[in-house]
Amino acid sequence: MNARQKMHPSFSFMQVLVIAVWITGAVSQAVGQAGRGETVIQKAEEQFENSPLKTTSLGQGLYVFSGDGGNVAAIVDDGSTLLIDSGVDSRVSELSDAIFKATKRPVTRLVNTHWHFDHTGGNTYLGSSGVSIIAQENVKRQLSSVQDVSFVGLRDGHYPSQALPGVTYSSTMTLHQGCQRLTLENYGSAHTNGDTVTYVTPANVAVVGDIFSNHVYPIIDLVSGGSIDGMIRSLDRILAQTDEQTKIVPGHGPVATRADLEDYRDMLVQVRQRVKHLIAAGKTMDEVVRATPTKDFDSKWGTGYVTADVFTKMVFSSLTSTRARS
């Protein structure tokens, strides 16, 4: 079997696979409104389906593929390619073609930054062709059952066995891909409780998943253990381990600098503080939304599929949850 065949299961197998994925329900459904009758996830899926797939070289055998869901990073050595995230399932064949065109190497390992469908949609396709899937231990549990994400309209799972991580870790793990050392870190509650940040050295690249969405408001997955406080703590940890030359690969949006990450972190801190003041004044969620605590950030961060109102509701709920108070 050649390198390209390793990325492409047979047609008959794919027919069975499509039926299996449909039966297991690895799809998202609309349950919450994000504006104009669409949920956040409906708006996101429309963007993911219609955006062109773009390949960006970071040098030293590293690439980023963007447009088909969450950003996908590839790290190439002499004989293989390691991926970080796998995009959406509907475009996985297109993605695999782009990866092979750029790397000329078979994919042998895949790291998931978290469980959401736009980062794990290619897991079944890749796992079925023998790719080893690696993730923080909570991701395996989350992919193994049906998940509902508050405020955004995402209901997903459970995934078939070949899509699940076969290798998991708790707080840290080290991998090697050619001359590059990959340090995988989980900082606890952040975007979810299963986020992986991958530091690649000596390339000086940090792949941070949806802890950072470049120039859009983030989703805080409260049901999966995420929190606004945890996101900010995680960003502080990332900032402490990067420098001005570090290339930051966000979960969504263009490759960024440390200065971009600082700007994003400062926005989160200011919004959190404003919502805290309103909560302390006895305001309800609807009253906090009407107070528009994000208004001076909306022109920069509010143009994505997460609206200012939805983001404000997530911050409010995070700060008023039992978990936040304990």
N, C-alpha and C positions, 0 to 999 in steps of 0.2 A: 504493500500500500504506500503510495507516495504522499508527500506532505499535503498536497491539496485534497486528496481523498480523506485524509484524517479530519479535515474541517467540514466535509460534506457527506453526511449519511446518504444511503441510497434512496431513490424516489419512493420505493415501496415502503421502506421504513418510515420516511417522512409522512406518508399517508396515514399510517398507523399512529404516528406521533401527534399529528394534527388532531385526529379524533380523540386521542388520549388527553391532550391538553384541554380540548373542548369539554370533555366529560368531567375532568377534575375541577373545572371552573377556575382556571388560572386567568381570570379576567377581572376587570374593574367595572363597577356598576355605579350609577348615579343615585346618591342618597342625600346630598347636601347642596345648597345653592351657593354659587360663587358670583352671581351677577348675570343678567340677561338670560335667566333660565338655565344656565350651564353650571355644572360643578367645576371645581378646580381641576379635577382629574379629566373631565371631558375637554376642557380647554387645553390641558397639557397634552392629552392624546392627539388632539387635532394638530398641535404644533409638532409633536414627534413624528406624526405620519407625513407631514408636508414639508418639513425642513430638509434641505439638501445635506447629505452626509459629507463632512469635511474632514480631511486628514491634515494634521499639523505635526511636523517633526520638531522634537525638542533637542535633537542631537544626542550623541552617544548611544544610539540604538533605542531611543524612546520616542513614542508617537502618542498622539491623542486623536481619537475619532469622536466627532461631535455632530449632533443633529438628530440622531435616532434614539432619543431618550437621554438618560444620564451620560455624561462623558465617559468614554472608555479609554483607558491607558494601556499601552503595549510596551513591554520591555523585551528586547531581543538579544539572544546570545548566539553562539555559533551554530547551534542545532535546534533551537526551539524559541517559542514566544510565550511569555507569561502575560496574561491579561488582568487588568483590574476593572471589573464590572463587564456586563454583557449586553447592555442596551435593552430594547423592547423586542418581544418575540416576533412581531410582524415583519421586522426588518433584519432579522439575524442573518439570513442568507446574504443580503447586501453587505452587511457589516463584515461577515467572514471573508467575502471577496475582497473588500477594501483592506482588511488586515493582511491577507496573504499577498496582495499586490505590493503593500508597503514593506512587509517583513521578509517575505520569501521563506518563512519558517512555519512549521506546524505549531499550533497552540497546544501546549501540554498541561498548563496550570492556569487556573482562574481564581482570583481573589474577589470576593464580593464586599463592597464597602458597607452595605446594609441590605435589608430584605426587599425593598420596594420594587415594584414590577418593572420600572424603567431602568433598573440597574441589574436585575436578575432575569430579564425576559429571555435571554439567550442561554440560560443555564441548562434547560432540558436538551436543547440542540447540542451544546458542547459536551455536557455530561454523558449523553448517549454515545458520543464518539470517543469516549475514554479520557476526556480532560479531567484532571483532578481539581475539585472545587474546594476552596479554603475560605473560611469566614470566622468571625467571632461566634462563640457558642450560642448566643441568643438568636442569631440569624437562622440556624437550623431549626430551632423550635418554632420560630415565626413562619418560616416557609412550610412547615409541616402541618399547619392548621389554618383555618379561615381567619383573616384579620380584617377589622373595620377601623379606618382611620377617621377620627373626628374632624368635622368641619370641611373636609375636602371631597367627600364622595368616593372614597376608595374602599372597595371590598375585594379582597384578593385571597387566593389560596384554595385548598392546599395544593402544593406542587408535587409532582411525581417524584419517586425516589431518586431517579437519575439527575434531578435538578438540585438535590440537596447537597450541602457541603459534606464531603467525606473526611475532611480534616478541619478541626476547630481548635480555637485557643480561647483563653479567658481574658488576660490583660495584655500580654505582649508575645510576639513570635518573630523569629528571624528567618528569612529566606535568602537564598543567593541565586542570582540569574546572571551567569557569566561573571564579569568583574563587578557587577552591581550588588550591593547589599541592601536588602529590603527589610526595614524594621516596621512591623505591624503593631499598632498601638490602639487599645480601646480605653477611653477615658470615662466610661460609665455613661450616665444619662447625658444625651446631647440631642442630635436630630432624632435618634432612637436610642435604645440602650445597647445596640449591637453594632455601632459604627466602628469602622476600621479606618485609621489614618495610616498611610504608608509613606515612610521616609526612604527615599532612594539615594544612596551615596555610592560613589563620589559624584553622581550626576547632579546632586543638589536639587532634587525635585520632591515635592510633597503632594501626594494625591489624597485629598481630604474628604471626598464624597459630599453628601448633602449637608454637612456641617457648615459649608460655605457654598452659597449660590451667588454667582457673580452678577451683580446689578439687578437682582430680583429678590423680593421678600421670600424667606424660606418657609417650608412646612415644618412645624414642630409636631412630631407624631407622639402625642401624649399617651395614647393607648399602648404604644410600644416602648414606653419608658422614657420618651424624650421630654425635655424641659428647656425653658429659656435660660434658666440659671446654668444648666449643664452645657448648653451650647456656648455660652460666654466663657465658662471655665475651660472648655475644650479649646476654644479659640486662643485663650491665653496660653495654654500649653503649646499649641502649634506655633504661636508667635515666639515663644521662648526657645523653640528648637529650629527656627529658620533665620535667615538673614536677608539682606537687601538683594542678594543675587539668586535666592531660591525661586524656582518656578513653581507656582502654586496651581495645581489642577483642581478646580472646583467640581462639585457634582453637576453643575449646569453653568453654561456661559464660558467665555473665553479664558484661556490660561492667564493667570493673574500674577501680580507681584505681592510682596509682603505689605507694601503700602496699601494695596487694594484690600487685603485682608484686615488690616488695621482699621480702614475706613468702614468696612462692614461690621466689624466688632464694635466700633464706637456707635454706629447706628443702633445696633441691638441694645447696647447699654443705655442709651438715651431713651429709647422707646420703653424699655423695661422700667426705668425710673419714673417716667411720666405716668405709666399705667399704675405703678405702685402708689403714687400720690393720689390718683383718682380712687383706687380701691380703699386707701386709708380714709378718704373723705366720704366713704359709704356709697360710692357709685355702683350701679348694677352694670352688667356686661353691656347692655344696650346703651346705657348712658355713657360708658367709656368709649364705645364706638362712635357715638355722636360727638364726643369731645375731640375727635380726630387727633389722637396723640402722635400720629405719623405724618401729619400734613406737610411738614417741611422736608420730608424725605421721599414723598410719593413720586415726585417728578423723576427721581433717579432710580428708586427701588420698586416702585409700584406699577411698573409697566409689564410685568410678567403675568403668569396665570394665577398667582396668589395675590388677591386684592388686598388693599390696606385694611378693609373691614375684617376679612378672614384672618389676616395676620394678627390684628389687634385682639380678636376673639381667642386665638390660640395663646397669645401672651397672657391675657386675662385669666384664662382657664389654668394655665401653668402656674401662675402666681397664687391662685386661690385654691388649688387642689390640696388634698390631704398630704400628698407626697411633698409638695413645696413647703408646707408648714412644718413637717416633721424633721 
